[in-house]
Amino acid sequence: MVTQILASKPTKLYIFLGGFFIANAMLAEFIGIKIFSLEKTFGFAPLAMTLFGVKDLGFNLTAGVLLWPVVFVMTDIINEYYGTKGVKFLSWLTVVLILYAFLMAFFAIKAPPNDWWQSISGVRDTAANSISDMNLAFKRIFGQGLWIIAGSVVAFLVGQVIDVAIFHKIKKYTGESKIWLRSTGSTVISQFVDSFVVLLIAFWIGSDWDLVRVLAIGVVNYTYKFFMAIALTPVIYGVHGLIEKYLGHDLAAEMKTNAAAQ
């Protein structure tokens, strides 16, 4: 039975794409605790923009934004060949697994730390690199606030629904042509909603931030995501080419027809 299932190219492709999709979404959740400077990454001094009266704004982004554009691109690719049902199944499975992962992290945080591990430092660690409280560091990294988790999960689901709907709406009018329009277009719009939903839930509702500050940070985050969506357009064509080569033209065309019929 297992051999028969794995002999199917569409099944193997779905498992591969689904695994990559879930892995990226889950990693984005966990690494999102880190804030990095995009300007410093490229060797520039941080910007000091003013939006909606909020001063000293720069491209200080969560590390999760490195992967979320990839997740939404994967959404469009899966949507192309497996339709809305394929995307919805993976989206709900991803949410369940993310919540499960955070639940396990919660139990790990609550587990009493070993005394030796609590203050461990490597033999070659200097005073500047050593960690005096490993358990606190573990808690700070894996113990993200409930409002942040709720915001990211809700934003992910809302973004997925919008992405799928817009993707098929555009494809209805363009047919098989203009892959860039339905893929990049749906990603640009869904990422706009995603960027603000997560911030509104996590920080406006959950942390009592001023609404103007949340909106200003949302604009900065979305600006990065917008340009990343455009930059990833050639990747979409490249992945489509690899899938078409793997499946063969006739099978790929049949799958896309069935996906569109959903």
Contacts in CASP RR format, 6 or more apart in sequence:
PFRMAT RR
TARGET T0000
AUTHOR 0000-0000-0000
METHOD contacts of the structure
MODEL  1
MVTQILASKPTKLYIFLGGFFIANAMLAEFIGIKIFSLEKTFGFAPLAMT
LFGVKDLGFNLTAGVLLWPVVFVMTDIINEYYGTKGVKFLSWLTVVLILY
AFLMAFFAIKAPPNDWWQSISGVRDTAANSISDMNLAFKRIFGQGLWIIA
GSVVAFLVGQVIDVAIFHKIKKYTGESKIWLRSTGSTVISQFVDSFVVLL
IAFWIGSDWDLVRVLAIGVVNYTYKFFMAIALTPVIYGVHGLIEKYLGHD
LAAEMKTNAAAQ
5 11 0 8 1.000
6 12 0 8 1.000
9 246 0 8 1.000
9 247 0 8 1.000
9 251 0 8 1.000
10 81 0 8 1.000
10 247 0 8 1.000
10 251 0 8 1.000
10 255 0 8 1.000
13 81 0 8 1.000
13 243 0 8 1.000
13 246 0 8 1.000
13 247 0 8 1.000
14 78 0 8 1.000
14 82 0 8 1.000
14 86 0 8 1.000
17 74 0 8 1.000
17 77 0 8 1.000
17 78 0 8 1.000
18 74 0 8 1.000
18 78 0 8 1.000
18 90 0 8 1.000
20 74 0 8 1.000
21 71 0 8 1.000
21 74 0 8 1.000
21 75 0 8 1.000
21 78 0 8 1.000
21 90 0 8 1.000
21 94 0 8 1.000
22 90 0 8 1.000
22 93 0 8 1.000
22 94 0 8 1.000
22 97 0 8 1.000
24 67 0 8 1.000
24 70 0 8 1.000
24 71 0 8 1.000
24 74 0 8 1.000
25 67 0 8 1.000
25 71 0 8 1.000
25 94 0 8 1.000
25 98 0 8 1.000
25 156 0 8 1.000
26 94 0 8 1.000
26 97 0 8 1.000
26 98 0 8 1.000
26 101 0 8 1.000
27 64 0 8 1.000
27 67 0 8 1.000
28 64 0 8 1.000
28 65 0 8 1.000
28 66 0 8 1.000
28 67 0 8 1.000
28 68 0 8 1.000
28 71 0 8 1.000
29 64 0 8 1.000
29 98 0 8 1.000
29 101 0 8 1.000
29 102 0 8 1.000
29 144 0 8 1.000
29 149 0 8 1.000
29 152 0 8 1.000
30 101 0 8 1.000
30 142 0 8 1.000
31 63 0 8 1.000
31 64 0 8 1.000
31 66 0 8 1.000
31 67 0 8 1.000
32 62 0 8 1.000
32 63 0 8 1.000
32 64 0 8 1.000
33 62 0 8 1.000
33 63 0 8 1.000
33 140 0 8 1.000
33 141 0 8 1.000
33 144 0 8 1.000
34 62 0 8 1.000
34 63 0 8 1.000
35 60 0 8 1.000
35 61 0 8 1.000
35 62 0 8 1.000
35 63 0 8 1.000
36 60 0 8 1.000
36 61 0 8 1.000
36 62 0 8 1.000
36 63 0 8 1.000
37 46 0 8 1.000
37 58 0 8 1.000
37 59 0 8 1.000
37 60 0 8 1.000
38 58 0 8 1.000
38 59 0 8 1.000
38 60 0 8 1.000
38 61 0 8 1.000
38 224 0 8 1.000
39 45 0 8 1.000
39 46 0 8 1.000
39 47 0 8 1.000
39 58 0 8 1.000
39 59 0 8 1.000
40 46 0 8 1.000
46 58 0 8 1.000
46 59 0 8 1.000
46 60 0 8 1.000
47 57 0 8 1.000
47 58 0 8 1.000
47 59 0 8 1.000
48 55 0 8 1.000
48 56 0 8 1.000
48 57 0 8 1.000
48 58 0 8 1.000
49 56 0 8 1.000
49 57 0 8 1.000
49 58 0 8 1.000
49 220 0 8 1.000
50 56 0 8 1.000
50 57 0 8 1.000
51 57 0 8 1.000
51 215 0 8 1.000
51 216 0 8 1.000
51 219 0 8 1.000
51 220 0 8 1.000
52 212 0 8 1.000
52 213 0 8 1.000
52 215 0 8 1.000
52 216 0 8 1.000
53 212 0 8 1.000
53 216 0 8 1.000
54 212 0 8 1.000
54 213 0 8 1.000
54 216 0 8 1.000
54 217 0 8 1.000
57 216 0 8 1.000
57 217 0 8 1.000
57 220 0 8 1.000
58 220 0 8 1.000
59 220 0 8 1.000
59 223 0 8 1.000
59 224 0 8 1.000
60 220 0 8 1.000
61 220 0 8 1.000
61 221 0 8 1.000
61 224 0 8 1.000
65 221 0 8 1.000
65 224 0 8 1.000
65 225 0 8 1.000
65 228 0 8 1.000
68 191 0 8 1.000
68 194 0 8 1.000
68 225 0 8 1.000
69 187 0 8 1.000
69 191 0 8 1.000
69 225 0 8 1.000
69 228 0 8 1.000
69 229 0 8 1.000
69 232 0 8 1.000
70 232 0 8 1.000
72 159 0 8 1.000
72 163 0 8 1.000
72 187 0 8 1.000
72 190 0 8 1.000
72 191 0 8 1.000
72 194 0 8 1.000
72 229 0 8 1.000
73 183 0 8 1.000
73 187 0 8 1.000
73 229 0 8 1.000
73 232 0 8 1.000
73 235 0 8 1.000
73 236 0 8 1.000
73 239 0 8 1.000
75 87 0 8 1.000
75 91 0 8 1.000
75 160 0 8 1.000
75 163 0 8 1.000
75 164 0 8 1.000
75 167 0 8 1.000
75 187 0 8 1.000
76 163 0 8 1.000
76 167 0 8 1.000
76 182 0 8 1.000
76 183 0 8 1.000
76 186 0 8 1.000
76 187 0 8 1.000
76 236 0 8 1.000
77 183 0 8 1.000
77 236 0 8 1.000
77 239 0 8 1.000
77 240 0 8 1.000
77 243 0 8 1.000
78 86 0 8 1.000
78 87 0 8 1.000
78 90 0 8 1.000
79 86 0 8 1.000
79 87 0 8 1.000
79 163 0 8 1.000
79 164 0 8 1.000
79 167 0 8 1.000
79 168 0 8 1.000
79 259 0 8 1.000
80 167 0 8 1.000
80 179 0 8 1.000
80 183 0 8 1.000
80 240 0 8 1.000
80 256 0 8 1.000
80 259 0 8 1.000
81 243 0 8 1.000
81 252 0 8 1.000
81 255 0 8 1.000
81 256 0 8 1.000
81 259 0 8 1.000
82 255 0 8 1.000
82 259 0 8 1.000
83 164 0 8 1.000
83 168 0 8 1.000
83 258 0 8 1.000
83 259 0 8 1.000
83 260 0 8 1.000
83 262 0 8 1.000
84 164 0 8 1.000
84 168 0 8 1.000
84 262 0 8 1.000
85 262 0 8 1.000
87 160 0 8 1.000
87 164 0 8 1.000
88 160 0 8 1.000
88 164 0 8 1.000
91 156 0 8 1.000
91 157 0 8 1.000
91 160 0 8 1.000
94 156 0 8 1.000
95 153 0 8 1.000
95 156 0 8 1.000
95 157 0 8 1.000
98 149 0 8 1.000
98 153 0 8 1.000
99 149 0 8 1.000
99 153 0 8 1.000
102 143 0 8 1.000
102 144 0 8 1.000
102 149 0 8 1.000
105 142 0 8 1.000
105 143 0 8 1.000
106 143 0 8 1.000
108 138 0 8 1.000
108 142 0 8 1.000
109 138 0 8 1.000
109 139 0 8 1.000
109 142 0 8 1.000
109 143 0 8 1.000
113 134 0 8 1.000
113 135 0 8 1.000
113 138 0 8 1.000
117 134 0 8 1.000
117 135 0 8 1.000
118 133 0 8 1.000
118 134 0 8 1.000
118 135 0 8 1.000
119 131 0 8 1.000
119 132 0 8 1.000
119 133 0 8 1.000
119 134 0 8 1.000
120 131 0 8 1.000
120 134 0 8 1.000
121 129 0 8 1.000
121 130 0 8 1.000
121 131 0 8 1.000
122 130 0 8 1.000
131 137 0 8 1.000
147 201 0 8 1.000
147 202 0 8 1.000
147 203 0 8 1.000
147 205 0 8 1.000
147 206 0 8 1.000
147 207 0 8 1.000
148 202 0 8 1.000
150 201 0 8 1.000
150 202 0 8 1.000
151 197 0 8 1.000
151 198 0 8 1.000
151 201 0 8 1.000
151 202 0 8 1.000
152 198 0 8 1.000
152 202 0 8 1.000
154 197 0 8 1.000
154 198 0 8 1.000
154 201 0 8 1.000
155 193 0 8 1.000
155 194 0 8 1.000
155 195 0 8 1.000
155 197 0 8 1.000
155 198 0 8 1.000
155 201 0 8 1.000
156 194 0 8 1.000
158 193 0 8 1.000
158 194 0 8 1.000
158 197 0 8 1.000
159 190 0 8 1.000
159 191 0 8 1.000
159 193 0 8 1.000
159 194 0 8 1.000
159 197 0 8 1.000
160 190 0 8 1.000
162 186 0 8 1.000
162 189 0 8 1.000
162 190 0 8 1.000
162 193 0 8 1.000
163 186 0 8 1.000
163 187 0 8 1.000
163 189 0 8 1.000
163 190 0 8 1.000
164 186 0 8 1.000
166 182 0 8 1.000
166 185 0 8 1.000
166 186 0 8 1.000
166 189 0 8 1.000
166 190 0 8 1.000
167 182 0 8 1.000
167 183 0 8 1.000
167 186 0 8 1.000
168 260 0 8 1.000
170 178 0 8 1.000
170 181 0 8 1.000
170 182 0 8 1.000
170 185 0 8 1.000
170 186 0 8 1.000
171 182 0 8 1.000
171 260 0 8 1.000
174 181 0 8 1.000
174 182 0 8 1.000
176 256 0 8 1.000
179 236 0 8 1.000
179 237 0 8 1.000
179 240 0 8 1.000
180 233 0 8 1.000
180 236 0 8 1.000
180 237 0 8 1.000
183 233 0 8 1.000
183 236 0 8 1.000
184 229 0 8 1.000
184 230 0 8 1.000
184 232 0 8 1.000
184 233 0 8 1.000
184 236 0 8 1.000
185 229 0 8 1.000
187 229 0 8 1.000
187 232 0 8 1.000
188 226 0 8 1.000
188 229 0 8 1.000
188 230 0 8 1.000
191 222 0 8 1.000
191 225 0 8 1.000
191 226 0 8 1.000
191 229 0 8 1.000
192 222 0 8 1.000
192 225 0 8 1.000
192 226 0 8 1.000
194 225 0 8 1.000
195 218 0 8 1.000
195 221 0 8 1.000
195 222 0 8 1.000
195 225 0 8 1.000
196 214 0 8 1.000
196 215 0 8 1.000
196 218 0 8 1.000
196 222 0 8 1.000
199 214 0 8 1.000
199 217 0 8 1.000
199 218 0 8 1.000
199 221 0 8 1.000
200 214 0 8 1.000
203 209 0 8 1.000
203 214 0 8 1.000
204 211 0 8 1.000
204 214 0 8 1.000
243 252 0 8 1.000
244 252 0 8 1.000
247 255 0 8 1.000
END
